[in-house]
Amino acid sequence: MPAGLPRYDYFDHDADTGVIGRGVTLQDAFVHAAEATFALMCDPITVAQDERIDVEFEQQFPALALVTWLNLLLAHASERGLALGCFELARDGHRWRGSAWGEPWRADMERGTQVKGATLTALHVTPQGDGWEARCVVDL
């Protein structure tokens, strides 16, 4: 990852928001895209790592894997009423295994914008310099 670039960032897209994850590895870029996505909903620093979500999926194409990864995390977090703040992801060929940690939403947690899902809009996963960049638009 080029020096000076943030791990994650955002770009404007009509009524929605684009998330960008960067990392030395493809998996790092996906982890940082997840951080960007969930940081829209709450400050990840304030989220305790009390509960774990595990996801597993198969996807040959990295761009589609990004959308699958983010949507699985969003679905599990919504189903369990969790705010998530920490992520990890491993890849073995077309098989992806990831985890996320968080806690149930608390009354004193400052809520940001609700993210409904990751979309194929502006989907782009590419090598950038010494690392990777993964981006897509998330539906708010």
Buried (B, 14 or more C-beta within 10 A) or exposed (E): BEEEBEBBBBEEBEEBBBBBBBBEBBBBBBBBBBBBBBBBBBEBEEBEEEBEBEBEBEBEEBBBBBBBBBBBBBEBBEEEEBBBBBBBBEBEEEEBEBBBBBBEBEEEBEEEEEBEBBBEBBBEBEEBEEBBBBBBBBBB
